[in-house]
Amino acid sequence: MERLTLAYLGQLAEAAAVRPYFEPVVTDRGVQGARLGLVDDNTTGRFTRQEFALAETWLAPGDDAEAAFKRLVADGRRFILVDLKPEVLRRLAALPQAHDVLLLDVSSRDDALRGEDCASNVLHLLPSRAMRADALSQYLAKKKWTRWFLAVGPAPEDRLFADALKRSAKRFGMKIVAEKTWTHSFDDRKTPESEVPVFTQGSDYDLVLVADEAGSFGDILSYRTWLPRPVAGTQGLVPSAWHHTLEAWGAIQLQNRFRQQAGRWMTEADYGAWLAVRAIGEAATRTRSLEFEAIRSYLLSDGFALAGFKGVPLSFRRWDGQLRQPVLLVQERSLVAVAPVEGFAHPKNELDSLGYDEPETSCHAKP
């Protein structure tokens, strides 16, 4: 029996400066999905005489990711799941040691990594910020909620998502009637009934779009805005790759198996890692090979189709390495919609109505 060992390279997160007392601390987010994907790969592998293993490497905050990556390559690992910050992934992909390695980005949503900073040796499993913004825009266009109040957090990532929302607004004919940056301190959140109405007054709008990836203020906006309007974006109605409320298309089977293994619900970080491991397993099954080039070529071929429990086959875009996939629009206890939304067609693949299409891409290092 042939054996292929995949690698998982992650970094332990620094303790959050502020964490709600009721929010559980999860230390295995992401890798649990890879472990479940490994079980699935080996279930199929019994019939093709293929065996899969996973070598996990965890970095403490401040550890040298490049040194760890080089050790993995020296050990013969050529399929490496990377759960690191975008700037670190960017450096790893540019290393000489990464030339004949496939890096599977299981956690980032960074548009630049799929655009001007793309690399031919990187595949992206989770939806980009642009895909998430377009998913929201399609639904909001269908609801005719076209006038937006854009609330932006102070973090650089918040500005990146705000930029994605602005691009999407222009693409789908929306109008941002007001944009404000949240500059209040954490203590101000203790008096949201006075801060939020003042922050959101001054314009007429259909809803509040919030860009707050760190979760510093977005959760306090709902039911407190100056006008009685819904909230969407990083809080409220949220675009996500995966959510525990998804039951259709056999997803409940995956949900239950994951919960039995991990003792918690599958997050989109877990889903991204599960997709990466399953993609390699699917390519190995179809090619009946564990050779690097055979698997890599098949992943990027027109024949590749991955069952992701979201109703349609998933595949990689050749122009930027992004996995095509539906985006769920969810709130805490409800699946509201799935994008692409009906009525938003595409000449080749409806999934390409989300994010940067081939004529729009700034990626010039195609996989």
N, C-alpha and C positions, 0 to 999 in steps of 0.2 A: 504494500500500500504506500502510495506517495504521500508526502507530508509537506505542508506549506505553513510557515510560521509568520503571522502578521505581527506588527508592532503597534503599540499604543503609547504615544508620548504626550503626557499631560503635566500640568503644573498645579500644585495645591494652591487654592485661592487664599489671598490674605483675608483676615477677618474683616467683615464689613464694619465700617465706622458706625453705622446705625442699622440695627436689625429689629424688626418687630418681635416682641416677646413670644408671639403666637406662631411665628414662622419657624418650622423645623430646620435644623442644620443638616444639609445633605452633603456628604463628602464624596459620594460615588456617582454623582451626576455625570452622565456621558458614558463612562466605561461600562456601566451595567448594560447599556444597550449593545455595546460591542460583545459582551459576554453572551448575551442572548443570541446575537447574530451568529456567534461561533457555534452554539448548540444547533441552530438551524442549518448552518453549513455542513456540520458533521452528520446530521440526520440524512441529508441528501448524499453526502460523500460516501456513506456506506454502500450505496448502489454503484458508485463510479470509482470505488477504491481510491478515494481521496480523503486525506485527513488534514484538519486545520487546527492550528494552535495560536495562542495570543500571548505575546511577551509584553508585559506592562512596565512602563518606566514612569515614575512620578518624580517631579522636581519640586523642591521646596522653593518658596518665594526667594528670588535672587540667584538661584542656581543657574549654571551656564547651560542653556538649551542647545547651543551649537555643539558643545562637547558631548552631550548625551546623544545628540543626533548622529554625530560621527561614530560613536561607539556602536550604535544600532546598525549603521551601514557596514562597519567593519565586521560585525557579527553575521552579515549576510541578509539583513532585513531590507527588502526592496519595496514592500507595501507598508507604509507607515501612516497610521491614523494620527493626525496632529490636532490636539486640543489645546491650542496656545493662542496668545494674543496675535492680532493681524500683523503687527510690526515684527514679531518674532518669526511667524510663518514666512513672511517676506524674506527675511534674512536666510532662513534655512533653505528655501527654494533656490536661492542664488549661490549656495555653496557648491564648489566643484564636486563634492561627494554626492550631491543630490542629482547629478546628471542622469544616472540610470536608475533612479528611484521614483516611485509614484507616491506623492504626498496626498493624503485624503483629508481635506479640511473638514472636520466634523462639527465645528462650532461657530465659525465666524459668519457674519452677515455683511462684511465690508464690501462696498461696491468697487473700491479701487483695486482690490485683489482680483476682481473679475474684469477689471478695465485696464487702465493705464499701467497698473502694477502687476498684471497677470503673469503667470509663468506656465510654460508648457508641461511642467511636471506636477501640476497641482489640479485636483478635482475638488469641487465644492458641493457638499451634501445638503446643507440647509439653504433656505431661500435668502437671497440678498435683501438689503434694505429696499432696493428699487422694486423687487418683486413684491415685498410686503406692502409698500406704498401703493403700487398699482392694484393689488388685490383690494385694498381699502377703497381706492378711487372708483373701481368698477362698481362696487356695491353702493357707494354713496351716490354715484351717478344714476344708478337704477332707482334709488330712493329719492332722487332729485334734491339731495342735500348738497348744494353746489357752492354755498357761501361759507367759507371756513374762517374760524378764529384759530390761529396757530400759536400754541403755547410751547415755548422751548426751554429746556433746562440748561444749566450752566456748563455741563460736561461736554468735551469735544465730541463724544459719540452722539449726544443729543443734537448737536448741530448737523452732524452727518445725516441723521434720520430726517431732520427738518429739511435739509437739502433734497433728500429723496422725495419727500412729500411735495415740495415745490415743483420739482421736475414732473411728478405725476399729476399735479394739479394742472399744469400747462398742457400735458399730454391729453388729459380727458376733459378739458374745458371747464375746470373749476376756478373759483376766484377766492384768493386769500384776502379777506377784507381787513384783517388786522393780524399783526404778529408782535408778540411780546415775549421777553425773556424773563423767566422766574429768577428773581435775585434775592428773595427773602431767605432768612436763615432757617435752620431746622426748628428753632423754637417758635418761629412764626406758624408752624404747622399746628401748634396747639390752639391757635385761634383762627382756624380756617373760615369760620362763619363771617369774619370781618375782612380777612385778607383776600379770599377768592372772589367775592362779588366786586370788589374794587379792581382787582386784577383783570377781570373779564368784562368790564363795562366799556362803553364808548362806541360800539358798532353793533349793527344788526347782523346776525350770522345764523346759519342753520345748525351748526354743531361746533364743538371745540375739538381740534386736532392737537394731540399732545405728543411731544418728543421728549421723553424722560426715561431713557433706557436704564438709568441707575435707580429709578423708583424713588426719587427724592421728594416729589411733590404731586405727581400725576394722580395718585390714588385719592387725594382730597378734593379733586375738582368736581366730581359727580355730585349732583343735587345742590351744589353751592354756587353755580355760575350766576352771573347777573341776570341773564335770560334763561328760561327753562329749556335747556338744550342738552342733547346727548353728548357724550365724550367718547372719542375713539383715538387710536394710535397705540402708544405703548401701554396705555391703561384704558379701561372702558371696553370698547370693542377692539380686540387685539388681533392682528394677523399673526399666525403661527404655523409652523410646519406640522405640529402634532398637538393633541390635547386629549385629556382623559375623557371628554364628553363624546369623542368620535366612536361610534359603534358600527356604522354601515361598512359595507364592502369587506366584511370579515375582520374589521379592526378590533372588535371586541375580543376575538381570539388572541390577538397580539397583546392587547391590554391585560387580559387575565394571565397570560403566561408570564408577562413581565412582572406583574404585581406578585405573583407567586414566587418568582425568583428574588426580587429586590425588596419586597415588603412595602412598596410605595407605588404611586402612579408613574407611568413613563412620561418624562418631560421631552421637549423637543431636542434637548442636548443628547438624551439617550437615543432618541429616534435617529438623529444624524449619525451617531456611531453605529447603530444597528444597520442603517442603510449602507454604510461603507463596507462593513463586513459581508453583508448579503450581496452587495454588488460584485465583490471579488469572488464569492462563492458561486454566484450565478454564472459569471464569466468562465470560471474554472469548469463548471458542469457542462456548459455549452461547448466549450472548446476541447473538453476532455484532456486538459493540460494544466499543469501548475507552473509552467514556464512564464517568466515575467512578460516577455514581449507578446506572447499569445494572449494573455489575459488583458494587458494594457490595450492592445489593438482592438480586442473585442468590446471592451468597455466603451470605446469611442466610435464603434461601428454603428451603422443603421440597424443592424440586427439585434442590438442590445435592448432589452426591455426588462425592467425590474418591477416585480409586484410589490408595491409599497402600501397596500391596504388603503388606497385613496381613490379607487374606482377606475383609474387609467394607468397604463404602463408608464413607468418613469424612465428617462434616458438622459444622457449627457449632451449638452450643447457643444458642438465641435468648436465654436468660435471663442468660448471662454471657460470651458470645463465645468459649467454650472449644471447641476441636476435639475432637469425640468420636473415640475411637480405642482399639483394644486396647493393652494394656500388656504388654510382654515381661518375663518373669522369667528372669534370666540369671545365669550365673557366667562366669568369664573365657573359657572355651572351650566353653561348652555353653548351649543354649537349653533351659531346664527346663520352662517352661509359658507359656501365653498367657492373660491375663485379658481379659474376664470368663471365669471358670472355669465349666465345665459345672455346672449345678445352681443357679446364681445368676441367677434370672430377673428381668425387669423388665416392667411392664405395657405399655410403649411401645417401648423400645429397650434391649436388653441392655447396650449401651455406657454407658447412664446409670446402671448399677449401680456405676460407678466415679466417685468424687468427689461433689460436691454436686449433688443432683437439684433440679429446679425448685422443689418445695415447701420445700426446705432452704436455698435461696440467700438471701444477704443483699445481693445486687446489686440496686440499684434504679435503675440507669442502663443499662437493657438496650439492646443494639445495635439 
